[in-house]
């Protein structure tokens, strides 16, 4: 793993560390890591994983700077992650290698965040934009709910998918089968929040995801239509920072 401190890339909370990480399944990608200044034990130090939108890898450093303050307010290490390279279809989290990507992120969390920084595995939150939100919504399921925490899916979110397909709506991979019951999962441990605009073309996918986790029995699932126009056209801009902050307050009250 290569570690580089970017002195010029700072937030109000802390400096951004630009790293690369390689998992045992051979995937490699960039991660921008921000550890909040003055982290405390109350609440215990957790983590916020941000996943870039489809073909949005170049923005992972910018997203770290934009989202670090809210992460710091919740005492969370922020990891803004570019999607691992996928031959022929690089730049998408949710296809064609969503299960492999989940393994990649899980290993990063275990090695870098739990192993090196000691984050609390009961406080793992995921978010992202568009296709990154599709992956954010499914990450806890793809890692067998080994973490507690929550999801804030911005202008995206979808039912979980399996490896396959491609990074276009008409090439959706097969959906993951829904378990009939989650007997070994505490349904209060993970909270879901889906934030989307009424005329966003991913509205139907977002609604399906909220229904999926509600049907699984999770006790806290919110689907909210917010002001704006078009895909990720939040009133506060593409990143929907105000909406994101409200979503974080919902899943980490």
Residue pairs with C-beta under 8 A, 6 or more apart in sequence:
1 19
1 20
1 21
1 22
1 112
2 19
2 20
3 17
3 19
4 17
4 18
4 19
5 15
5 17
5 18
6 15
6 16
6 17
6 18
6 61
7 15
9 15
9 16
9 18
9 61
9 64
9 65
10 16
10 65
11 34
11 64
11 65
11 68
11 69
12 68
12 69
12 72
13 34
13 36
13 37
13 68
13 69
13 71
13 72
14 34
14 35
14 36
14 37
14 68
14 72
15 34
16 32
16 33
16 34
16 61
16 64
16 65
16 68
17 32
17 33
17 34
17 35
18 30
18 31
18 32
18 33
18 61
19 30
19 31
19 32
19 33
19 112
20 28
20 29
20 30
20 31
21 28
21 29
21 31
21 104
21 107
21 108
21 111
21 112
22 28
23 84
23 103
23 104
23 107
23 108
24 103
24 107
25 100
25 103
25 104
27 84
27 85
27 97
27 100
27 101
27 103
27 104
28 84
28 85
29 57
29 81
29 82
29 83
29 84
29 85
29 104
30 57
30 60
30 81
30 82
31 60
31 79
31 80
31 81
31 82
31 108
31 112
32 60
32 61
32 63
32 64
32 78
32 79
32 80
32 81
33 64
33 77
33 78
33 79
33 80
33 112
34 64
34 68
34 71
34 72
34 77
34 78
34 79
34 80
35 77
35 117
36 68
36 71
36 72
36 75
36 76
36 77
36 78
37 72
39 45
39 75
40 75
42 75
43 74
43 75
43 120
43 123
43 252
44 75
44 119
44 120
44 122
44 123
45 75
45 76
45 77
45 117
45 118
45 119
45 120
45 123
46 74
46 75
46 76
46 77
46 119
46 120
46 122
46 123
46 124
46 125
46 149
46 252
47 76
47 77
47 78
47 79
47 109
47 113
47 119
47 123
47 124
47 125
48 67
48 71
48 74
48 76
48 77
48 78
48 79
48 125
48 126
48 127
48 248
49 79
49 81
49 105
49 109
49 124
49 125
49 126
49 127
49 136
49 139
50 60
50 63
50 64
50 67
50 78
50 79
50 80
50 81
50 127
50 128
50 132
51 81
51 83
51 93
51 126
51 127
51 128
51 129
51 132
51 133
51 135
51 136
52 59
52 60
52 63
52 80
52 81
52 82
52 83
52 93
52 128
52 129
52 132
53 59
53 128
53 129
53 130
53 131
53 132
53 156
53 232
54 91
54 92
54 93
54 130
54 131
54 132
54 167
55 91
55 92
55 167
56 91
56 129
56 130
56 132
57 82
57 83
57 90
57 91
58 82
60 80
60 81
60 82
61 80
63 80
63 239
64 78
64 80
66 239
66 241
67 78
67 80
67 127
67 239
67 241
67 244
68 78
70 241
70 244
70 245
70 248
71 77
71 78
72 78
73 248
74 125
74 248
74 252
76 123
76 125
77 113
77 117
77 119
79 108
79 112
79 113
81 105
81 108
83 90
83 91
83 92
83 93
83 101
83 132
84 97
84 100
84 101
84 104
86 92
86 96
86 97
89 95
89 96
89 166
89 167
91 167
92 131
92 167
93 101
93 128
93 131
93 132
93 134
93 135
94 131
94 134
94 135
94 138
94 158
94 161
94 167
95 161
95 164
95 165
95 166
95 167
95 171
95 172
95 173
96 163
96 164
96 165
96 166
96 167
96 173
97 163
98 135
98 138
98 142
98 160
98 161
98 162
98 163
98 173
99 142
99 162
99 163
100 163
101 135
102 135
102 138
102 139
102 142
102 143
105 139
105 143
106 143
106 146
109 119
109 124
109 147
113 119
114 121
121 146
121 147
121 148
122 147
122 148
122 149
122 189
123 148
123 149
123 252
124 140
124 147
124 148
124 149
125 149
125 150
125 151
125 152
125 248
125 251
125 252
126 135
126 136
126 137
126 139
126 140
126 149
126 150
126 151
126 152
127 133
127 136
127 151
127 152
127 153
127 154
127 244
127 247
127 248
128 134
128 135
128 136
128 153
128 154
128 156
129 154
129 155
129 156
129 232
129 238
129 239
129 240
130 154
130 155
130 156
130 202
130 231
130 232
131 156
131 167
132 156
133 153
133 154
133 155
133 156
133 157
134 153
134 156
134 157
134 158
134 161
134 205
134 209
136 151
136 152
136 153
136 156
136 157
137 151
137 153
137 156
137 157
137 158
137 160
137 192
137 194
137 209
137 213
138 158
138 159
138 160
138 161
138 176
139 151
140 147
140 149
140 151
140 190
141 160
141 176
142 160
142 176
145 182
145 185
145 189
145 190
147 190
148 186
148 189
148 190
149 189
149 190
149 191
149 251
149 252
150 190
150 191
150 192
150 193
150 220
150 250
150 251
150 252
151 157
151 190
151 191
151 192
151 193
151 251
152 193
152 195
152 244
152 247
152 248
152 250
152 251
153 192
153 193
153 194
153 195
153 196
153 206
153 209
154 195
154 196
154 232
154 234
154 239
154 240
154 243
154 244
154 247
155 195
155 196
155 197
155 200
155 202
155 206
155 231
155 232
155 234
155 240
156 196
156 202
156 205
156 206
157 194
157 196
157 202
157 205
157 206
157 209
157 210
158 202
158 205
158 206
158 208
158 209
159 175
159 176
159 178
159 205
159 208
159 209
159 212
160 175
160 176
160 212
161 172
161 173
161 174
161 175
161 176
162 173
162 174
162 175
162 176
163 173
164 173
164 174
165 171
165 172
165 173
165 174
178 212
178 215
178 216
179 216
181 217
182 216
182 217
187 216
187 217
187 218
187 219
188 219
188 220
190 218
191 218
191 220
191 221
191 250
191 251
191 252
192 209
192 210
192 213
192 218
192 220
192 221
192 222
192 251
193 221
193 222
193 224
193 247
193 250
193 251
194 206
194 207
194 209
194 210
194 221
194 222
194 223
194 224
195 224
195 226
195 240
195 243
195 244
195 246
195 247
196 202
196 203
196 206
196 223
196 224
196 225
196 226
197 203
197 225
197 226
197 227
197 228
197 229
197 230
197 231
197 232
197 233
197 234
198 225
199 229
199 230
200 206
200 230
200 231
200 232
200 233
201 231
202 231
206 223
207 223
210 221
210 222
210 223
213 221
214 221
220 251
222 250
226 234
226 235
226 240
226 243
227 234
227 235
228 234
228 235
228 240
232 238
232 240
234 240
234 242
234 243
235 242
236 242
236 243
